[in-house]
Amino acid sequence: MRRSLPLLSVILIAAIAAAFFYFKPVPPVAPQPVPHLPKKPGLSALAEAPDWNSLAAFQNTITRSDFENLLTTVFTTGDAWRTLIEIDETEARIQTGLPEPTDIFHLKFAPTGFASTAPRHWRTTSELGPAPSDRPLEGLHIAIDPGHIGGDWAKMEERWFVVGDGKPVTEGDMTLFVAKLLRPKLEALGAKITLVRETAEPVTSIRPESLLDAAENFSPTDDSPAARLRFAERLFYRTAEIRARAERVNETILPDLVLCLHFNAEAWGDPNQPTLINRTHLHLLLNGAYNNEEVGLADQRFAMLYKLLQRTHEEEAAVGADVADAFAEISHLPPYQYLPDSPNVRPVAGHPYLWARNLLANRLYECPVIFMEPYVMNSAIDYARIQAGDYEGLQEIAGQMRPSIFQEYAEALTEGLRRHYSQNR
């Protein structure tokens, strides 16, 4: 069962911390008109009230023990959920927050041993059935989501830097290039592939100028016109754009799996004089680890439960582990380590490369999502590989023979998926 996605509703400042990245202005584009709606409490940026009745499809599909285990070990990092979700042996009583804060949705548990699969459009690995050995992805529909936008939007996104006379490093363009390398490789293994975006243009029709009224609702400390525009730009890129992609994924593409492609980075300071560092790493993000503030927002609490009840985590963890193992083997990248006791992440299944984190994309896409974060764009070695561009075979970079970083990315991800579906269908 799918939920419709909004264009514009309420704005709550805590929700922005859970989205993506910051960015700077680019030349203005013609804005698309968006209605100015009054600010309402209890919802994230540009979200509207969720349809709690859509959870009725999950009645009597999950046992209490499975529900509580997923809630406490994967999907939350604190105890705030206990004030909003009351559990007994037969049901969970969930505060919806809307239209009244005390309204309750009753989710009935399945008896022990009688859990079942709720209706959903995507299929697990085992549900795909057997496949030819040379086409292990036969019948699998994958959506590839190249992270960010790139092109003229890269500076706004702050996913752009340049060193001297070198070629600018632009994450949105690099992810789209990898996506186009990856597509034929996965199609050769039998998969149906759809790209969420095919160009360096936004999926959303909204533009920052249309979000100025929405930005004003935040009443930031710096309420100058420039600060208001910067906030509107952030809403455009890391909220409106991701919501538009989610609508495309959930309403049109309807895949079994989404691959969100990114390149990681660490703080580089001035993008015209960036700091290069000596470390690089890899990790994959699965949905989960909603912190106390996020659980307190009605739309995020709903999305958390929707993901939990769909049982996306089990599929994400299984696919993600095989992808991570193959990627690490081919790229030789070490695992990234989050700070201990971070309120925004959880380690997954004891796997050094897998982490649960609540991002807007892996929260809103209504199927399993593998969110890739390999390499470090401003590491000295990865920067050198990016500057070398795409090429066949090996080239000497920093005294070592290496493949194209883009080819390696596509090949490692392909091999991880090949191994998973070959071994588990």
C-alpha positions as CSV (number, residue, x, y, z in Angstrom):
1,M,0.0,0.0,0.0
2,R,1.5,3.4,-1.0
3,R,1.2,6.8,0.5
4,S,1.0,10.0,-1.5
5,L,3.7,12.5,-1.1
6,P,3.2,16.2,-0.6
7,L,4.6,19.3,-2.2
8,L,4.5,21.5,0.8
9,S,3.2,21.5,4.3
10,V,4.7,22.2,7.7
11,I,8.3,22.8,8.6
12,L,9.9,21.8,11.9
13,I,13.6,22.8,12.4
14,A,14.5,19.5,14.1
15,A,13.7,17.5,10.9
16,I,16.3,19.3,8.8
17,A,19.1,17.6,10.8
18,A,17.9,14.2,9.5
19,A,18.2,15.2,5.8
20,F,21.2,15.5,3.6
21,F,23.7,18.3,3.1
22,Y,24.2,22.1,2.8
23,F,24.8,24.1,-0.3
24,K,25.3,27.6,-1.7
25,P,23.5,29.8,-4.2
26,V,23.6,29.3,-7.9
27,P,22.2,31.6,-10.6
28,P,18.4,31.9,-10.0
29,V,16.0,29.9,-12.1
30,A,12.4,30.6,-12.8
31,P,10.4,29.5,-9.6
32,Q,7.4,27.3,-9.7
33,P,4.6,28.6,-7.6
34,V,4.0,26.8,-4.3
35,P,1.1,27.6,-2.0
36,H,2.1,29.1,1.4
37,L,0.7,26.9,4.0
38,P,0.4,27.7,7.7
39,K,2.9,26.2,10.0
40,K,1.7,23.1,11.9
41,P,3.4,21.3,14.8
42,G,4.6,17.7,14.8
43,L,5.7,17.2,11.2
44,S,9.0,17.3,9.3
45,A,10.0,19.7,6.5
46,L,7.5,19.8,3.6
47,A,5.7,16.8,5.1
48,E,1.9,16.4,5.4
49,A,-0.1,14.4,7.9
50,P,0.4,10.6,7.3
51,D,-2.5,8.3,6.6
52,W,-2.4,6.1,9.7
53,N,-5.2,4.0,8.4
54,S,-2.9,2.7,5.7
55,L,-1.2,0.7,8.5
56,A,-4.3,-1.5,8.7
57,A,-2.8,-3.7,6.0
58,F,-0.3,-4.8,8.6
59,Q,-2.8,-6.0,11.2
60,N,-1.9,-9.4,12.6
61,T,1.2,-9.8,10.4
62,I,4.0,-9.4,13.0
63,T,4.4,-10.9,16.4
64,R,5.0,-8.8,19.5
65,S,8.5,-10.2,20.0
66,D,9.6,-9.4,16.4
67,F,8.0,-5.9,16.6
68,E,9.7,-5.0,19.8
69,N,13.0,-6.5,18.8
70,L,13.2,-4.5,15.6
71,L,12.0,-1.3,17.3
72,T,14.6,-1.5,20.0
73,T,17.6,-2.9,18.2
74,V,17.3,-1.4,14.7
75,F,14.9,1.4,14.4
76,T,15.4,3.6,17.5
77,T,18.4,4.9,19.4
78,G,16.6,6.2,22.5
79,D,13.6,5.6,24.7
80,A,11.3,8.4,23.6
81,W,9.2,5.9,21.6
82,R,8.0,4.4,24.9
83,T,6.0,7.6,25.5
84,L,4.3,7.3,22.1
85,I,4.0,3.5,21.6
86,E,2.5,1.3,24.3
87,I,2.9,-2.4,23.8
88,D,1.2,-5.3,25.5
89,E,0.8,-9.0,24.5
90,T,-1.9,-8.3,21.9
91,E,-1.3,-4.9,20.3
92,A,0.7,-1.7,20.0
93,R,-1.1,1.5,20.8
94,I,0.5,4.2,18.7
95,Q,0.0,7.9,19.2
96,T,-0.6,9.4,15.8
97,G,-0.3,13.0,16.9
98,L,-2.9,14.1,14.3
99,P,-5.5,15.5,14.2
100,E,-5.2,15.4,18.0
101,P,-2.0,14.6,19.9
102,T,-3.8,11.8,21.9
103,D,-5.3,10.0,18.9
104,I,-4.3,6.3,18.9
105,F,-3.8,3.7,16.2
106,H,-4.2,0.1,17.4
107,L,-1.9,-2.4,15.7
108,K,-2.8,-6.0,16.4
109,F,0.0,-8.5,16.8
110,A,0.0,-11.9,15.2
111,P,0.1,-14.9,17.6
112,T,3.6,-16.4,18.1
113,G,4.4,-18.6,15.1
114,F,1.7,-17.0,12.9
115,A,3.5,-14.0,11.4
116,S,2.7,-13.3,7.7
117,T,3.7,-11.1,4.8
118,A,1.8,-7.9,4.5
119,P,0.9,-6.6,1.0
120,R,3.7,-4.8,-0.7
121,H,4.9,-4.2,-4.3
122,W,8.5,-5.4,-3.8
123,R,9.8,-8.9,-3.6
124,T,12.5,-10.4,-1.4
125,T,15.4,-12.4,-2.8
126,S,13.7,-15.7,-1.9
127,E,10.4,-14.6,-3.4
128,L,12.0,-14.1,-6.8
129,G,12.4,-17.8,-7.2
130,P,15.2,-19.6,-9.1
131,A,17.1,-18.0,-11.9
132,P,19.6,-19.1,-14.6
133,S,23.2,-19.3,-13.3
134,D,24.4,-16.7,-15.9
135,R,21.5,-14.4,-15.1
136,P,21.1,-14.4,-11.3
137,L,19.2,-11.0,-11.3
138,E,16.5,-12.3,-13.7
139,G,13.2,-10.7,-12.9
140,L,14.6,-8.3,-10.3
141,H,13.7,-4.6,-10.8
142,I,16.3,-2.2,-9.4
143,A,16.0,1.6,-9.3
144,I,19.4,3.4,-9.3
145,D,19.3,6.7,-7.6
146,P,22.4,8.8,-8.4
147,G,22.9,11.0,-5.4
148,H,22.6,14.8,-5.5
149,I,22.0,16.7,-8.7
150,G,25.3,18.0,-10.1
151,G,25.8,20.2,-13.0
152,D,24.9,23.9,-12.4
153,W,23.5,22.9,-9.0
154,A,26.7,21.4,-7.5
155,K,27.9,24.6,-5.8
156,M,24.5,25.1,-4.1
157,E,24.6,21.5,-2.8
158,E,28.2,22.1,-1.5
159,R,29.1,18.8,-3.3
160,W,31.8,20.6,-5.3
161,F,35.4,21.6,-4.9
162,V,38.4,22.4,-7.1
163,V,42.2,22.2,-6.4
164,G,44.1,24.8,-8.4
165,D,43.8,24.1,-12.1
166,G,42.4,20.6,-11.6
167,K,39.1,19.4,-12.8
168,P,36.2,20.3,-10.4
169,V,35.1,17.4,-8.2
170,T,31.3,17.2,-8.5
171,E,29.6,14.4,-6.7
172,G,26.2,14.6,-8.5
173,D,27.9,14.2,-11.9
174,M,30.1,11.4,-10.7
175,T,27.2,9.4,-9.3
176,L,25.3,9.7,-12.5
177,F,28.3,8.6,-14.5
178,V,28.6,5.5,-12.2
179,A,24.9,4.8,-12.6
180,K,25.3,4.7,-16.4
181,L,28.2,2.4,-16.1
182,L,26.3,0.2,-13.7
183,R,23.1,-0.1,-15.7
184,P,24.4,-2.3,-18.5
185,K,26.3,-4.5,-16.1
186,L,23.2,-5.3,-14.1
187,E,21.1,-5.7,-17.2
188,A,23.5,-8.3,-18.5
189,L,22.8,-10.3,-15.3
190,G,19.1,-10.2,-16.0
191,A,17.9,-7.2,-14.0
192,K,15.4,-4.5,-15.1
193,I,17.0,-1.2,-14.4
194,T,15.4,2.2,-14.0
195,L,17.4,5.4,-13.2
196,V,15.6,7.8,-10.9
197,R,17.3,10.7,-12.7
198,E,19.1,10.6,-16.0
199,T,20.4,14.2,-16.2
200,A,22.0,16.8,-14.0
201,E,18.6,18.5,-13.4
202,P,16.3,18.3,-10.4
203,V,13.5,15.8,-10.4
204,T,11.3,18.3,-8.5
205,S,9.6,21.2,-10.3
206,I,10.0,23.3,-7.1
207,R,12.8,25.9,-7.0
208,P,14.3,27.7,-4.0
209,E,12.5,31.0,-4.7
210,S,9.2,29.2,-4.3
211,L,10.2,28.1,-0.8
212,L,11.0,31.5,0.7
213,D,7.7,31.7,2.6
214,A,8.2,28.2,3.9
215,A,11.7,29.1,5.0
216,E,10.4,32.1,6.9
217,N,8.4,29.8,9.1
218,F,11.6,28.6,10.8
219,S,12.4,32.1,12.1
220,P,16.2,31.4,12.1
221,T,18.5,33.5,14.3
222,D,19.8,35.3,11.2
223,D,16.6,36.4,9.5
224,S,18.2,38.4,6.8
225,P,17.1,38.0,3.2
226,A,20.3,36.1,2.4
227,A,19.9,33.7,5.3
228,R,16.2,33.1,4.3
229,L,17.3,32.3,0.7
230,R,20.0,29.9,1.9
231,F,17.4,28.1,4.0
232,A,15.0,27.9,1.1
233,E,17.8,26.4,-1.0
234,R,18.4,23.8,1.6
235,L,14.7,22.9,1.6
236,F,14.8,22.7,-2.2
237,Y,17.8,20.4,-2.4
238,R,17.7,18.1,0.6
239,T,13.9,18.0,1.1
240,A,11.8,18.8,-1.9
241,E,14.1,17.1,-4.3
242,I,14.3,13.9,-2.3
243,R,10.5,13.9,-1.8
244,A,10.1,14.2,-5.6
245,R,12.4,11.2,-6.1
246,A,10.5,9.2,-3.5
247,E,7.2,9.9,-5.3
248,R,8.8,8.7,-8.6
249,V,10.1,5.5,-6.8
250,N,6.9,4.8,-4.9
251,E,4.3,5.7,-7.5
252,T,5.9,5.0,-10.9
253,I,9.0,2.8,-10.8
254,L,7.9,0.4,-8.0
255,P,11.2,-1.5,-7.8
256,D,12.3,-4.4,-5.6
257,L,15.4,-2.6,-4.5
258,V,16.9,0.9,-4.7
259,L,20.6,1.6,-4.9
260,C,21.4,5.1,-3.8
261,L,24.8,6.0,-5.2
262,H,27.1,8.5,-3.3
263,F,30.7,9.3,-2.8
264,N,31.7,10.1,0.7
265,A,33.7,13.1,1.8
266,E,35.1,14.7,5.0
267,A,35.2,18.4,5.8
268,W,37.2,20.2,3.1
269,G,36.8,23.8,4.2
270,D,37.0,26.4,1.4
271,P,35.9,24.6,-1.8
272,N,38.3,26.8,-3.8
273,Q,41.2,25.8,-1.5
274,P,40.0,22.5,-0.1
275,T,41.8,20.4,2.5
276,L,42.9,16.9,1.2
277,I,43.3,14.2,3.8
278,N,45.1,10.9,4.0
279,R,42.3,8.5,4.7
280,T,39.6,6.8,2.7
281,H,36.8,4.3,3.7
282,L,33.6,2.6,2.9
283,H,30.2,2.0,4.5
284,L,26.6,1.2,3.5
285,L,23.6,2.7,5.2
286,L,20.3,0.9,5.9
287,N,17.2,2.6,7.3
288,G,16.9,2.7,11.0
289,A,18.3,4.5,14.1
290,Y,15.6,7.1,14.5
291,N,16.6,9.4,17.3
292,N,14.3,10.7,20.0
293,E,13.5,14.0,18.1
294,E,12.7,12.1,14.9
295,V,10.4,9.6,16.6
296,G,8.6,12.5,18.1
297,L,7.6,13.8,14.6
298,A,4.3,12.2,13.4
299,D,5.4,11.6,9.8
300,Q,8.8,10.1,10.8
301,R,7.2,7.9,13.4
302,F,4.8,6.7,10.7
303,A,7.5,6.1,8.2
304,M,9.6,4.2,10.8
305,L,6.7,1.9,11.5
306,Y,5.9,1.5,7.8
307,K,9.5,0.3,7.1
308,L,9.5,-1.9,10.2
309,L,6.2,-3.6,9.3
310,Q,7.2,-4.1,5.6
311,R,10.2,-6.0,6.9
312,T,12.6,-4.0,4.7
313,H,15.4,-4.3,7.2
314,E,15.9,-8.0,6.8
315,E,16.3,-7.7,3.1
316,E,18.5,-4.6,3.3
317,A,20.8,-6.4,5.8
318,A,21.1,-9.5,3.6
319,V,21.8,-7.7,0.4
320,G,23.9,-5.1,2.0
321,A,26.2,-7.6,3.7
322,D,27.1,-9.4,0.4
323,V,27.5,-6.0,-1.4
324,A,29.8,-4.7,1.3
325,D,31.9,-7.8,1.4
326,A,32.4,-7.8,-2.4
327,F,33.0,-4.0,-2.5
328,A,35.6,-4.2,0.3
329,E,37.4,-7.1,-1.3
330,I,37.6,-5.4,-4.7
331,S,38.3,-1.8,-3.5
332,H,40.4,-2.7,-0.4
333,L,38.6,0.2,1.4
334,P,38.6,-0.1,5.2
335,P,35.3,0.4,7.1
336,Y,34.2,3.8,8.3
337,Q,33.7,4.1,12.0
338,Y,31.1,6.4,13.6
339,L,31.7,7.8,17.0
340,P,30.6,5.6,19.9
341,D,27.2,6.3,21.3
342,S,26.1,8.4,18.4
343,P,22.4,9.1,18.7
344,N,21.9,8.9,14.9
345,V,23.4,5.5,13.9
346,R,23.4,1.9,14.9
347,P,25.8,-0.9,13.8
348,V,24.0,-3.6,11.9
349,A,24.4,-7.3,12.6
350,G,27.9,-7.0,13.7
351,H,29.0,-6.2,10.2
352,P,31.8,-3.6,10.1
353,Y,30.6,-1.9,6.9
354,L,26.8,-1.8,7.7
355,W,25.2,0.9,9.7
356,A,21.5,1.9,10.3
357,R,20.8,5.6,9.8
358,N,17.6,7.6,9.2
359,L,18.1,9.5,5.9
360,L,15.3,11.0,4.0
361,A,15.8,8.8,0.9
362,N,16.0,5.5,2.7
363,R,13.1,6.5,4.9
364,L,10.7,7.5,2.1
365,Y,11.5,4.9,-0.5
366,E,8.9,2.2,0.1
367,C,11.2,-0.8,-0.5
368,P,14.6,-2.0,0.6
369,V,17.3,0.6,0.0
370,I,21.1,0.2,-0.1
371,F,22.7,3.6,0.4
372,M,26.3,3.5,-0.8
373,E,29.0,5.7,0.8
374,P,32.4,4.5,-0.7
375,Y,35.6,6.5,-1.1
376,V,36.4,10.0,0.2
377,M,36.4,12.6,-2.5
378,N,38.9,14.8,-0.7
379,S,41.3,12.1,0.3
380,A,44.6,12.5,-1.5
381,I,44.4,9.0,-3.2
382,D,40.7,9.2,-4.2
383,Y,41.2,12.8,-5.5
384,A,44.0,11.6,-7.7
385,R,41.9,8.8,-9.0
386,I,39.0,11.2,-9.7
387,Q,41.4,13.5,-11.6
388,A,42.6,10.6,-13.7
389,G,39.0,10.3,-15.1
390,D,37.6,7.1,-16.6
391,Y,39.8,4.6,-18.4
392,E,40.1,1.0,-19.3
393,G,42.6,-1.3,-17.6
394,L,45.1,0.0,-15.1
395,Q,47.0,3.2,-14.6
396,E,49.7,4.1,-12.2
397,I,48.4,6.4,-9.5
398,A,50.4,7.4,-6.5
399,G,52.9,4.6,-7.3
400,Q,50.3,1.8,-7.6
401,M,48.5,0.4,-10.6
402,R,44.8,1.0,-10.2
403,P,41.6,0.8,-12.2
404,S,39.4,3.8,-12.9
405,I,37.6,4.7,-9.6
406,F,34.3,4.8,-11.6
407,Q,34.8,1.4,-13.2
408,E,35.8,-0.1,-9.8
409,Y,32.7,1.4,-8.1
410,A,30.4,-0.1,-10.8
411,E,32.2,-3.5,-10.9
412,A,32.3,-3.9,-7.1
413,L,28.6,-3.2,-6.7
414,T,27.8,-5.5,-9.6
415,E,29.8,-8.3,-8.1
416,G,28.2,-7.9,-4.7
417,L,24.7,-8.2,-6.2
418,R,25.7,-11.1,-8.4
419,R,27.0,-13.0,-5.4
420,H,24.0,-12.3,-3.3
421,Y,21.3,-13.3,-5.8
422,S,23.4,-16.3,-7.1
423,Q,23.7,-17.7,-3.6
424,N,20.3,-16.9,-2.2
425,R,17.6,-17.4,-4.9
